[in-house]
Amino acid sequence: MVVPETRLPIQVFINKGLALISPSTISKNNQRKLKSYNWTLKDYNGHILDFETLKDKVVLVNFWATWCPPCIAEMPSMQSLYNDYGDKIAFVFISNESVEILDKFLNKNNYSFKVYSSLTSPPNQFNVSSIPRTFLIAKDGSIVIDKSGASNWNSNTVRETIDGLLNKKSVLVN
């Protein structure tokens, strides 16, 4: 018999095994492009982010929640990636939870990234029906990685992909 209080830690432990696997990139021919950057977000300090300002940048968008075992399992790798790339690419972590819940979770785990909530609907290409769901977007708006479920975001594969995206000139036309 499993005691309810142990359910979440057991699920997180199982998902940490899954989070050892690096996400795959999408082949160039199968990549979709964002058709719109029309999206407004607010961080838990009340600051507004106009997603339009991230056009022509490499962006990692992660939809997650503090109660989600796969989300919890992949967060340490997200934080490690954020530590090294937070000043090079835009990280947009999305949760619809309260400020109190997010603040408690972030402080408890020593996570330093900002978390946003949507004020308007996200671009249609995100179409999120389960979490975690993460997108890595190139400067030209191409979705290079679209991953559902826990993954290792601090892998050599992800880092090489980001480095390659950062070294490419953008072809996005306003």
Protein Blocks (a to p, Z undefined) as FASTA:
>chain_A
ZZfklmmmmmmmmmmmmmmpccddddfklpccdfbfcdcdddfkopacdfklmgoiacdd
ddddfklmklmmmmmmmmmmmmmmmmmbccddddfbdfklmmmmmmmnopabdcdddfbd
cdfklopabdcddddddfkopafbdcedjddfkbfklmmmmmmmmmpccfbdZZ
